[in-house]
Amino acid sequence: MNSCWVKNAIKEIDADFRRSADTHLIRLSIVDFPGISLYLKDESTHPTGSLKHRLARSLFLYGLCNGWIKQDTPIIESSSGSTAISEAYFARLLGLPFIAVMPACTAPRKIQQIEFYGGKCHFVENSSQIYAASEQLAKELKGHYMDQFTYAERATDWRGNNNIADSIYRQMTLEPYPVPRYLVMSAGTGGTSATLGRYIRYQGHQTELVVVDPENSVFYDCYQQGNKDIVAQCSSRIEGIGRPRVEPSFIPGVIDRMMRVPDAASVATVHWLETMLGRKVGGSTGTNVWGALLLAEEMREKGEKGSIVTLICDSGERYQHTYFNPHWVAENLGDLSPFREKLANLR
């Protein structure tokens, strides 16, 4: 009976995937970077509005095929929002109860979306408490702790078709510089950067993977020092990326270079992108694009030509109370004007 349910559950997830088209690749035209093309892969167009839709699908399939998820199994996840929204969607698709364990400061819009898909939220005071709380809930409810931070890098088939890296390279085929000089990605679990870096090496592409990291995150320090035991005392202000501990899915060996991005630069870039795209994007996208712009400057100074690809991770509609609220920005990030001025001068 249960094996029949698992078979049907996998079929439901595959059918949902077939109903979804690939995400768009948007080219930004910036006159100041002649011969350098900047592309944004728009992951906000997934059914649940973010890059994490891919991860949630992979994690559910991984749990089902490993025998961890059965009929009526409660699903518990540690998440600051976007992964939980996507997992709540798939849990509803399969008729499973879902609980997201998250910091109390999570954006209200994300909480609303989790509840829209039938999920429940369990709040803790800070992000360092989410792991233990998730494990305890799973134990009490006899559920499955999805644990995106451990399984993100192994749940996705980085060699196969239809992963995000394969999609990027297929979409770039007819562009002036089809093999990107750089792929730029921020790290939350580290799963996407692991997929990108492994795929680059597997295919033998002459592309460098650059991972950008916000303030109050330990990933950059881990990469520089080779120390996976580093712990931060506070949480990242850029939701969805940056972690207070080095997550198991963060694989430094697949990364060619890391850059630290000031939070004020990330949010200033979010506001600038609204003028370029005509819509709002999230803070992690600002981190990605600021890093991509710095790399474009380096290429211009060296006289290099080529392409840079990064991601729109989610929509900015989820952050009306934070990154698009002047009072929140002033209180939490201070003056954005040095970064805004630099961006305003770009043509």
Backbone hydrogen bonds in HBPLUS format (Angstrom, degrees):
<---DONOR---> <-ACCEPTOR-->    atom                        ^
c    i                          cat <-CA-CA->   ^        H-A-AA   ^      H-
h    n   atom  resd res      DA  || num        DHA   H-A  angle D-A-AA Bond
n    s   type  num  typ     dist DA aas  dist angle  dist       angle   num
A0005-TRP N   A0001-MET O   3.07 MM   4  6.43 150.1  2.17 142.1 150.4     1
A0006-VAL N   A0002-ASN O   2.90 MM   4  6.22 160.1  1.94 155.2 159.7     2
A0007-LYS N   A0003-SER O   3.03 MM   4  6.15 159.7  2.07 141.1 146.7     3
A0008-ASN N   A0004-CYS O   3.02 MM   4  6.26 158.9  2.07 147.2 152.5     4
A0009-ALA N   A0005-TRP O   2.82 MM   4  6.04 147.5  1.92 147.6 157.9     5
A0010-ILE N   A0006-VAL O   2.95 MM   4  6.21 162.8  1.97 157.0 159.4     6
A0011-LYS N   A0007-LYS O   3.08 MM   4  6.30 153.8  2.15 141.4 149.1     7
A0012-GLU N   A0008-ASN O   2.89 MM   4  6.14 149.5  1.99 144.6 152.4     8
A0013-ILE N   A0009-ALA O   3.09 MM   4  6.42 156.4  2.14 149.4 154.7     9
A0014-ASP N   A0010-ILE O   2.96 MM   4  6.21 160.0  2.01 150.2 156.0    10
A0015-ALA N   A0011-LYS O   2.87 MM   4  6.03 153.4  1.94 147.0 154.6    11
A0016-ASP N   A0012-GLU O   2.98 MM   4  6.22 152.6  2.06 143.4 150.6    12
A0017-PHE N   A0013-ILE O   3.03 MM   4  6.30 150.6  2.12 143.7 151.6    13
A0018-ARG N   A0014-ASP O   3.00 MM   4  6.30 153.8  2.07 146.7 153.4    14
A0019-ARG N   A0015-ALA O   3.10 MM   4  6.37 133.1  2.33 140.0 152.1    15
A0019-ARG N   A0016-ASP O   3.22 MM   3  5.17 132.7  2.45  92.6 105.2    16
A0020-SER N   A0017-PHE O   3.05 MM   3  5.26 153.4  2.12 104.9 113.3    17
A0042-ASP N   A0024-HIS O   2.80 MM  18  5.39 157.4  1.85 156.7 163.9    18
A0026-ILE N   A0040-LEU O   2.79 MM  14  5.01 175.7  1.80 144.9 143.7    19
A0040-LEU N   A0026-ILE O   2.69 MM  14  5.01 156.6  1.74 147.2 155.7    20
A0028-LEU N   A0038-LEU O   2.82 MM  10  5.50 165.8  1.84 162.6 167.4    21
A0033-PHE N   A0030-ILE O   3.11 MM   3  5.86 167.8  2.13 122.3 125.8    22
A0036-ILE N   A0033-PHE O   3.14 MM   3  5.42 153.1  2.22 133.5 130.6    23
A0306-GLY N   A0035-GLY O   2.96 MM 271  6.44 152.3  2.04 150.6 158.0    24
A0037-SER N   A0306-GLY O   2.92 MM 269  6.37 155.7  1.98 150.0 157.3    25
A0308-ILE N   A0037-SER O   2.82 MM 271  6.24 152.4  1.90 165.1 172.9    26
A0039-TYR N   A0308-ILE O   2.85 MM 269  6.19 160.6  1.89 162.6 168.6    27
A0310-THR N   A0039-TYR O   2.95 MM 271  6.28 158.7  1.99 151.5 157.0    28
A0041-LYS N   A0310-THR O   2.84 MM 269  6.27 165.0  1.86 151.1 153.7    29
A0312-ILE N   A0041-LYS O   2.89 MM 271  5.86 170.6  1.90 137.9 139.0    30
A0043-GLU N   A0312-ILE O   2.91 MM 269  5.60 140.1  2.07 145.3 154.6    31
A0049-GLY N   A0046-HIS O   2.83 MM   3  4.91 162.4  1.86 112.2 117.7    32
A0053-HIS N   A0050-SER O   3.17 MM   3  5.92 170.0  2.18 119.4 122.3    33
A0051-LEU N   A0313-CYS O   2.85 MM 262  5.15 144.9  1.97 149.2 156.2    34
A0054-ARG N   A0051-LEU O   3.14 MM   3  6.06 143.9  2.27 126.3 130.6    35
A0056-ALA N   A0052-LYS O   2.83 MM   4  6.02 168.2  1.84 155.7 158.3    36
A0057-ARG N   A0053-HIS O   3.09 MM   4  6.23 163.6  2.12 146.3 150.5    37
A0058-SER N   A0054-ARG O   3.07 MM   4  6.33 164.1  2.10 149.5 153.8    38
A0059-LEU N   A0055-LEU O   2.83 MM   4  6.06 158.9  1.87 156.8 163.1    39
A0060-PHE N   A0056-ALA O   2.97 MM   4  6.16 159.4  2.02 152.5 157.1    40
A0061-LEU N   A0057-ARG O   3.07 MM   4  6.31 166.5  2.08 152.0 155.8    41
A0062-TYR N   A0058-SER O   2.85 MM   4  5.98 154.8  1.92 146.2 154.0    42
A0063-GLY N   A0059-LEU O   2.90 MM   4  6.06 159.9  1.94 145.8 150.9    43
A0064-LEU N   A0060-PHE O   2.86 MM   4  6.03 159.2  1.90 152.3 158.2    44
A0065-CYS N   A0061-LEU O   2.92 MM   4  5.99 169.2  1.93 149.6 152.9    45
A0066-ASN N   A0062-TYR O   3.03 MM   4  6.06 135.0  2.24 138.3 149.6    46
A0068-TRP N   A0063-GLY O   2.87 MM   5  5.04 142.0  2.02 162.7 163.0    47
A0069-ILE N   A0063-GLY O   3.22 MM   6  5.42 146.7  2.34 118.9 116.7    48
A0067-GLY N   A0064-LEU O   3.09 MM   3  5.25 156.2  2.15 103.6 110.9    49
A0073-THR N   A0070-LYS O   3.03 MM   3  5.38 161.7  2.06 136.1 134.0    50
A0144-HIS N   A0074-PRO O   2.79 MM  70  6.20 160.7  1.83 171.3 175.1    51
A0075-ILE N   A0097-PRO O   2.88 MM  22  6.14 169.7  1.89 150.7 153.5    52
A0099-ILE N   A0075-ILE O   2.87 MM  24  6.32 154.8  1.94 162.6 170.4    53
A0076-ILE N   A0144-HIS O   2.95 MM  68  6.07 168.2  1.97 150.6 149.8    54
A0146-MET N   A0076-ILE O   2.81 MM  70  6.05 156.6  1.87 169.8 176.7    55
A0077-GLU N   A0099-ILE O   3.06 MM  22  6.56 150.6  2.15 159.3 166.6    56
A0101-VAL N   A0077-GLU O   2.74 MM  24  5.98 174.3  1.75 168.2 169.3    57
A0079-SER N   A0101-VAL O   2.97 MM  22  6.09 166.5  1.98 154.7 158.0    58
A0085-ILE N   A0081-GLY O   2.89 MM   4  6.15 151.8  1.97 155.9 164.7    59
A0086-SER N   A0082-SER O   3.13 MM   4  6.40 165.4  2.16 150.9 153.5    60
A0087-GLU N   A0083-THR O   2.84 MM   4  6.05 159.1  1.88 152.6 159.1    61
A0088-ALA N   A0084-ALA O   2.82 MM   4  5.89 151.7  1.90 145.7 153.4    62
A0089-TYR N   A0085-ILE O   3.12 MM   4  6.38 147.7  2.23 142.1 150.2    63
A0090-PHE N   A0086-SER O   3.18 MM   4  6.56 158.6  2.23 147.8 151.9    64
A0091-ALA N   A0087-GLU O   2.81 MM   4  5.97 153.0  1.88 148.7 157.2    65
A0092-ARG N   A0088-ALA O   2.97 MM   4  6.13 157.9  2.02 145.1 150.3    66
A0093-LEU N   A0089-TYR O   3.02 MM   4  6.29 151.6  2.10 141.4 149.9    67
A0094-LEU N   A0090-PHE O   3.09 MM   4  6.33 141.5  2.24 141.2 149.7    68
A0094-LEU N   A0091-ALA O   3.18 MM   3  5.21 126.6  2.48  94.7 107.8    69
A0095-GLY N   A0091-ALA O   2.88 MM   4  5.95 107.6  2.42 136.3 155.0    70
A0096-LEU N   A0091-ALA O   2.79 MM   5  4.86 170.2  1.80 144.9 144.4    71
A0095-GLY N   A0092-ARG O   3.11 MM   3  4.84 152.3  2.19  96.5 105.1    72
A0120-LYS N   A0098-PHE O   2.95 MM  22  6.29 152.7  2.03 141.8 150.2    73
A0100-ALA N   A0120-LYS O   2.80 MM  20  6.22 164.1  1.82 160.8 163.3    74
A0122-HIS N   A0100-ALA O   2.72 MM  22  5.94 165.8  1.74 163.9 162.8    75
A0102-MET N   A0122-HIS O   2.98 MM  20  6.36 154.6  2.05 153.3 161.1    76
A0124-VAL N   A0102-MET O   2.96 MM  22  6.09 147.8  2.06 142.8 148.6    77
A0106-THR N   A0103-PRO O   3.20 MM   3  5.78 163.1  2.23 122.2 122.7    78
A0104-ALA N   A0124-VAL O   2.86 MM  20  5.76 136.6  2.05 173.8 171.3    79
A0110-LYS N   A0107-ALA O   3.02 MM   3  5.54 130.1  2.28 112.8 124.6    80
A0111-ILE N   A0107-ALA O   3.37 MM   4  6.80 154.6  2.44 149.3 156.4    81
A0112-GLN N   A0108-PRO O   2.99 MM   4  6.29 159.0  2.04 153.9 159.4    82
A0113-GLN N   A0109-ARG O   3.08 MM   4  6.33 149.8  2.17 141.6 149.3    83
A0114-ILE N   A0110-LYS O   3.03 MM   4  6.33 155.3  2.09 150.9 156.9    84
A0115-GLU N   A0111-ILE O   3.08 MM   4  6.33 163.0  2.11 150.7 155.2    85
A0116-PHE N   A0112-GLN O   2.83 MM   4  6.03 139.4  1.99 139.6 152.0    86
A0117-TYR N   A0113-GLN O   3.24 MM   4  6.52 145.8  2.36 143.1 149.0    87
A0119-GLY N   A0114-ILE O   2.93 MM   5  5.23 148.0  2.04 154.4 144.6    88
A0118-GLY N   A0115-GLU O   2.97 MM   3  4.92 157.5  2.02 104.6 109.2    89
A0129-GLN N   A0126-ASN O   3.08 MM   3  5.93 167.4  2.10 125.9 129.8    90
A0130-ILE N   A0127-SER O   3.36 MM   3  5.58 164.8  2.39 108.4 112.7    91
A0133-ALA N   A0129-GLN O   3.24 MM   4  6.28 163.8  2.27 153.6 158.5    92
A0134-SER N   A0130-ILE O   2.99 MM   4  5.98 151.1  2.08 139.3 146.6    93
A0135-GLU N   A0131-TYR O   3.05 MM   4  6.33 164.1  2.07 153.4 157.4    94
A0136-GLN N   A0132-ALA O   2.96 MM   4  6.14 158.4  2.01 148.9 154.9    95
A0137-LEU N   A0133-ALA O   3.00 MM   4  6.17 160.8  2.04 146.0 151.0    96
A0138-ALA N   A0134-SER O   2.97 MM   4  6.17 166.2  1.99 153.6 157.3    97
A0139-LYS N   A0135-GLU O   3.03 MM   4  6.22 152.1  2.11 143.0 150.6    98
A0140-GLU N   A0136-GLN O   2.92 MM   4  6.16 162.5  1.95 152.8 157.3    99
A0141-LEU N   A0137-LEU O   2.90 MM   4  6.02 159.8  1.94 155.6 160.6   100
A0142-LYS N   A0138-ALA O   2.95 MM   4  5.58 110.3  2.45 132.7 146.1   101
A0143-GLY N   A0138-ALA O   2.83 MM   5  4.53 154.4  1.89 134.6 140.8   102
A0142-LYS N   A0139-LYS O   3.41 MM   3  5.13 154.5  2.48  94.4 101.7   103
A0150-THR N   A0147-ASP O   3.14 MM   3  5.68 147.6  2.25 113.0 121.2   104
A0151-TYR N   A0147-ASP O   3.10 MM   4  6.33 173.1  2.11 160.6 162.6   105
A0152-ALA N   A0148-GLN O   2.98 MM   4  5.13 140.8  2.14 138.5 139.3   106
A0249-SER N   A0149-PHE O   2.98 MM 100  5.77 135.9  2.18 177.2 166.0   107
A0154-ARG N   A0151-TYR O   3.19 MM   3  5.42 140.1  2.36 104.5 115.5   108
A0155-ALA N   A0151-TYR O   2.92 MM   4  5.79 140.6  2.07 160.7 168.7   109
A0167-SER N   A0163-ASN O   3.05 MM   4  6.28 158.0  2.10 153.2 159.9   110
A0168-ILE N   A0164-ILE O   3.03 MM   4  6.26 157.2  2.09 145.4 150.5   111
A0169-TYR N   A0165-ALA O   3.15 MM   4  6.47 169.3  2.16 160.1 160.7   112
A0170-ARG N   A0166-ASP O   3.04 MM   4  6.22 154.5  2.11 147.5 154.8   113
A0171-GLN N   A0167-SER O   2.96 MM   4  6.13 160.4  2.00 152.0 157.3   114
A0172-MET N   A0168-ILE O   3.02 MM   4  6.19 132.7  2.25 143.8 156.8   115
A0173-THR N   A0170-ARG O   3.34 MM   3  5.48 165.0  2.36 107.0 111.4   116
A0175-GLU N   A0172-MET O   3.02 MM   3  5.37 166.9  2.04 121.1 124.8   117
A0181-ARG N   A0307-SER O   2.73 MM 126  5.51 148.7  1.83 144.2 152.9   118
A0208-GLU N   A0181-ARG O   3.07 MM  27  6.31 169.6  2.08 137.5 139.8   119
A0309-VAL N   A0182-TYR O   3.06 MM 127  6.46 163.4  2.09 155.1 158.9   120
A0183-LEU N   A0208-GLU O   2.95 MM  25  6.31 155.4  2.02 155.0 158.7   121
A0210-VAL N   A0183-LEU O   2.85 MM  27  6.13 172.5  1.86 170.6 173.3   122
A0184-VAL N   A0309-VAL O   2.90 MM 125  6.27 160.2  1.94 157.7 162.8   123
A0185-MET N   A0210-VAL O   3.01 MM  25  6.47 156.3  2.07 154.3 161.2   124
A0212-VAL N   A0185-MET O   3.00 MM  27  6.10 143.1  2.14 122.2 133.7   125
A0242-GLY N   A0187-ALA O   2.82 MM  55  6.13 164.3  1.85 165.0 159.7   126
A0194-ALA N   A0190-GLY O   3.03 MM   4  6.16 148.0  2.14 142.8 152.0   127
A0195-THR N   A0191-GLY O   2.99 MM   4  6.26 155.3  2.06 145.1 151.4   128
A0196-LEU N   A0192-THR O   2.90 MM   4  6.16 168.6  1.91 157.8 160.0   129
A0197-GLY N   A0193-SER O   2.90 MM   4  5.95 169.8  1.91 148.1 151.6   130
A0198-ARG N   A0194-ALA O   2.99 MM   4  5.99 164.2  2.02 147.8 152.5   131
A0199-TYR N   A0195-THR O   3.01 MM   4  6.04 161.0  2.05 146.9 152.7   132
A0200-ILE N   A0196-LEU O   2.98 MM   4  6.18 161.2  2.02 153.6 158.3   133
A0201-ARG N   A0197-GLY O   3.28 MM   4  6.49 163.0  2.31 145.0 148.5   134
A0202-TYR N   A0198-ARG O   2.83 MM   4  6.01 160.7  1.87 152.9 159.4   135
A0203-GLN N   A0199-TYR O   2.93 MM   4  6.01 157.1  1.98 153.1 157.3   136
A0204-GLY N   A0200-ILE O   3.02 MM   4  5.99 116.6  2.44 132.8 148.4   137
A0205-HIS N   A0200-ILE O   3.06 MM   5  5.29 149.0  2.16 152.8 155.5   138
A0204-GLY N   A0201-ARG O   3.18 MM   3  4.94 142.7  2.33  92.9 103.9   139
A0256-ASP N   A0209-LEU O   3.01 MM  47  5.34 148.7  2.11 142.0 151.5   140
A0257-ARG N   A0209-LEU O   3.33 MM  48  6.68 141.5  2.49 157.3 155.8   141
A0211-VAL N   A0257-ARG O   2.96 MM  46  6.45 154.8  2.02 158.4 159.9   142
A0259-MET N   A0211-VAL O   3.00 MM  48  6.42 149.6  2.10 145.7 151.5   143
A0213-ASP N   A0259-MET O   2.88 MM  46  6.24 154.6  1.94 163.3 170.5   144
A0261-VAL N   A0213-ASP O   2.85 MM  48  5.87 167.9  1.87 155.2 157.0   145
A0218-VAL N   A0243-ARG O   3.00 MM  25  6.17 153.5  2.07 166.6 172.3   146
A0222-CYS N   A0218-VAL O   2.87 MM   4  6.06 157.4  1.93 156.6 163.7   147
A0223-TYR N   A0219-PHE O   2.96 MM   4  6.20 159.0  2.00 151.5 156.7   148
A0224-GLN N   A0220-TYR O   2.99 MM   4  6.26 158.1  2.04 151.0 156.8   149
A0225-GLN N   A0221-ASP O   2.86 MM   4  5.86 159.3  1.90 150.4 156.0   150
A0226-GLY N   A0222-CYS O   2.68 MM   4  5.17 138.5  1.85 140.3 148.6   151
A0232-ALA N   A0244-PRO O   2.71 MM  12  4.56 161.7  1.74 136.1 142.2   152
A0241-ILE N   A0238-ILE O   3.31 MM   3  6.14 167.7  2.33 141.4 144.3   153
A0250-PHE N   A0247-GLU O   3.04 MM   3  5.53 164.7  2.06 118.2 123.1   154
A0254-VAL N   A0251-ILE O   3.35 MM   3  6.17 166.9  2.37 123.5 126.1   155
A0255-ILE N   A0252-PRO O   3.05 MM   3  5.49 164.9  2.07 119.7 124.3   156
A0265-ALA N   A0262-PRO O   3.01 MM   3  5.22 124.5  2.32 101.4 115.5   157
A0266-SER N   A0262-PRO O   3.11 MM   4  6.54 152.3  2.19 149.9 157.9   158
A0267-VAL N   A0263-ASP O   3.07 MM   4  6.40 162.1  2.10 155.8 158.6   159
A0268-ALA N   A0264-ALA O   2.96 MM   4  6.04 156.9  2.01 143.7 150.8   160
A0269-THR N   A0265-ALA O   2.96 MM   4  6.03 152.0  2.04 143.5 150.8   161
A0270-VAL N   A0266-SER O   3.05 MM   4  6.35 141.9  2.20 138.3 148.9   162
A0271-HIS N   A0267-VAL O   3.13 MM   4  6.47 157.2  2.18 149.5 153.5   163
A0272-TRP N   A0268-ALA O   3.02 MM   4  6.31 153.8  2.09 144.3 152.0   164
A0273-LEU N   A0269-THR O   2.82 MM   4  5.98 156.0  1.88 148.4 154.8   165
A0274-GLU N   A0270-VAL O   3.23 MM   4  6.53 138.8  2.41 139.8 149.6   166
A0275-THR N   A0272-TRP O   3.01 MM   3  5.40 129.6  2.27 105.3 117.7   167
A0276-MET N   A0272-TRP O   3.24 MM   4  6.61 135.0  2.45 138.4 151.0   168
A0276-MET N   A0273-LEU O   3.02 MM   3  4.81 126.9  2.31  90.8 105.6   169
A0277-LEU N   A0273-LEU O   2.75 MM   4  5.83 155.0  1.81 158.5 163.1   170
A0278-GLY N   A0274-GLU O   2.86 MM   4  5.12 142.1  2.01 127.9 137.1   171
A0316-GLY N   A0280-LYS O   3.00 MM  36  4.39 164.7  2.02  98.1  94.7   172
A0282-GLY N   A0314-ASP O   3.10 MM  32  5.51 152.3  2.18 137.8 133.4   173
A0285-THR N   A0282-GLY O   3.20 MM   3  5.54 129.3  2.47 103.3 115.5   174
A0286-GLY N   A0282-GLY O   3.37 MM   4  6.82 147.8  2.48 141.3 150.0   175
A0286-GLY N   A0283-GLY O   3.06 MM   3  5.03 117.0  2.47  93.6 108.9   176
A0287-THR N   A0283-GLY O   3.09 MM   4  6.49 150.3  2.18 147.6 155.3   177
A0288-ASN N   A0284-SER O   2.98 MM   4  6.28 160.1  2.02 146.6 151.6   178
A0289-VAL N   A0285-THR O   2.90 MM   4  6.12 169.0  1.91 157.5 159.5   179
A0290-TRP N   A0286-GLY O   2.96 MM   4  6.01 159.9  2.00 147.4 153.0   180
A0291-GLY N   A0287-THR O   3.21 MM   4  6.38 165.1  2.24 147.9 151.6   181
A0292-ALA N   A0288-ASN O   2.99 MM   4  6.30 152.7  2.07 144.7 153.2   182
A0293-LEU N   A0289-VAL O   2.86 MM   4  6.07 154.1  1.92 151.8 157.9   183
A0294-LEU N   A0290-TRP O   3.06 MM   4  6.36 153.7  2.13 149.1 155.8   184
A0295-LEU N   A0291-GLY O   3.09 MM   4  6.37 153.3  2.16 146.3 153.5   185
A0296-ALA N   A0292-ALA O   2.93 MM   4  6.21 148.0  2.03 143.3 152.6   186
A0297-GLU N   A0293-LEU O   2.98 MM   4  6.27 150.2  2.07 144.6 152.1   187
A0298-GLU N   A0294-LEU O   3.07 MM   4  6.40 156.2  2.13 144.4 150.4   188
A0299-MET N   A0295-LEU O   2.92 MM   4  6.21 160.6  1.96 150.7 155.7   189
A0300-ARG N   A0296-ALA O   2.95 MM   4  6.16 159.3  2.00 147.8 153.3   190
A0301-GLU N   A0297-GLU O   2.98 MM   4  6.22 160.9  2.02 152.6 157.4   191
A0302-LYS N   A0298-GLU O   3.08 MM   4  6.32 142.1  2.23 144.7 154.7   192
A0304-GLU N   A0299-MET O   2.81 MM   5  4.89 154.0  1.87 153.8 149.7   193
A0303-GLY N   A0300-ARG O   3.07 MM   3  5.00 153.4  2.14 100.1 108.4   194
A0319-TYR N   A0316-GLY O   2.92 MM   3  5.37 165.3  1.94 118.2 123.0   195
A0322-THR N   A0319-TYR O   3.08 MM   3  5.21 153.9  2.15 104.0 112.2   196
A0324-PHE N   A0319-TYR O   3.34 MM   5  6.46 156.6  2.40 161.7 158.0   197
A0325-ASN N   A0322-THR O   2.99 MM   3  5.13 165.2  2.01 115.6 117.7   198
A0328-TRP N   A0325-ASN O   3.05 MM   3  5.38 114.5  2.49 107.6 122.7   199
A0329-VAL N   A0325-ASN O   2.99 MM   4  6.24 165.8  2.01 161.8 166.4   200
A0330-ALA N   A0326-PRO O   2.93 MM   4  6.05 164.2  1.95 146.9 151.1   201
A0331-GLU N   A0327-HIS O   3.00 MM   4  6.12 159.1  2.05 147.5 153.2   202
A0332-ASN N   A0328-TRP O   2.87 MM   4  5.91 156.1  1.93 152.5 158.7   203
A0333-LEU N   A0329-VAL O   2.74 MM   4  5.23 156.4  1.79 144.0 150.7   204
A0334-GLY N   A0329-VAL O   3.07 MM   5  6.40 132.6  2.30 145.7 150.8   205
A0339-PHE N   A0336-LEU O   3.06 MM   3  5.73 125.6  2.37 121.7 133.6   206
A0340-ARG N   A0336-LEU O   2.96 MM   4  6.06 160.0  2.00 151.9 157.3   207
A0341-GLU N   A0337-SER O   2.86 MM   4  5.86 161.0  1.89 151.4 154.9   208
A0342-LYS N   A0338-PRO O   3.39 MM   4  6.52 157.2  2.44 133.6 139.1   209
A0343-LEU N   A0339-PHE O   3.08 MM   4  6.32 159.6  2.12 148.2 153.5   210
A0344-ALA N   A0340-ARG O   2.79 MM   4  5.96 154.2  1.85 149.3 157.3   211
A0345-ASN N   A0341-GLU O   3.21 MM   4  6.37 135.6  2.42 141.4 150.5   212
A0346-LEU N   A0343-LEU O   3.04 MM   3  5.42 160.3  2.08 110.6 117.0   213
